[in-house]
């Protein structure tokens, strides 16, 4: 069969909750197809329509994606990415026209439909230097100010907020407390929060929320600590599961509630899938701790460079805590190489993770930096990475990677509050997920990351649309 490098298409029609009644009235309904293909350089191009016809019982030889709207699972909170210091600094080094283009590309009417923004409280690796919001040894936090963020980060967040509107979902994560609060007296290379500063650090979160909300940025939620088991060369801080639970139960949770922030969504863990089940079952075993936690955050860096990520750990954790939402809070392709920014494998990395994460119960999905420069930074410790959009600050050029398009084939069509629907594939090479939007549209995404073209059928209640899933392609279906 003919080999294609990559493709992506999206299919859409209106769909009623009662599938059988729908098909009785709408047999032969057509669906729109949008297509991305690197070999022909087509990216999210309208390719016309396909028709649904009767197909009562598929054969084993028929490749199929089966969708059953009678089975409904988690609702989508939203999809987005992080506006870090690096993203904001890069944006404002560009011309006004390029700034507008990038903001529109993510948050505008014709953009990717991003509604979620994450940012860093205090500096992280994707900052130009290490900083905090208080002077050294200020136990009372009287010197607290977010003036640092007002130059780049806050203006970019406010632009995103204005474009997103009512669905704006903003949360933050700390990488490290100030050095003087820590056991190693450094913001870098791990260390622990000293017991004597547990309450001071909890008060710090409240100060941050108040200052951002004074500026009109409503804070939806926060994570307790970014990557609490990673001793990094950059800003980092270690918590065991028990320590994180004690801090949340005795300090952070009560302090948020006392200050009128009971509605803020607190997410624990915020690290890789490998330990998510152990962390959740340990940290949340105490009901007094669990009552302060709304969600469980995770990253993908445990095995991101192969196809055997630990996705089952997500579903196991979701079964154990059905009252907590799962949140993908960060992921990117590391080891930046400007010559590889148009590699289609970048898109497949995102497609593989997003589809499997949603199938395992994830309700919130947040990419890492929305924008980086031609070095994969700025980054004050040399930890350069890819982003969906790379801007060359020397030439004012904007580069859209396949990450951007693969994310977009999900985020542009699946809206906040959409509910995941039962979906199954009978071919290992085809990965798929389905959501129903609030307006009744049913969105099915199908990815083929193998080297073989596959003719397949989207099968719903005895009706099917014949599709081609070329090698290295991703598809989305809205019914």
ABEGO torsion letter per residue (X at the ends): XBBBABBBBBBBBBBBABAAAAAAAABGBBBBBBBBBAAAGBBGBBAEBBBBBBBABBBAABBBBBBBAABBBBBBAEBBBBBBAAAAAAAAABBAAAAAAAAAAAABAABAGBABBBBBBEBBABBABBBBABBBGBAAGAABBAAAAAAAAAAAAAAAAAAAEAABBBBBBBABBBAAABAAGBABGEEBBBAAAAAAAAAAAAAAAAAAAAAGBBBABBBABBGAABBBABBBBBBBAAAAAAAAAAAAAAAAAAAGAAABBBBBGGBBAAAAAAAAAAAAABAAAAAABABBBBBAAAAAABAABBAAAAAAAAAABAABBBBBABBBBBGBBAAAAABAAAAAAAAAAAAAAAAAGBABBBBBBABBBAAGOBBAAGBBBBBABBBBAAAGBBBBBAAAAAAAAAAAABBBGBBBBBBBBABAABBBBBBBBAAGBBBBBBBBABABBBBBBBBBGGBBBBBBBBBGBBBBBBX
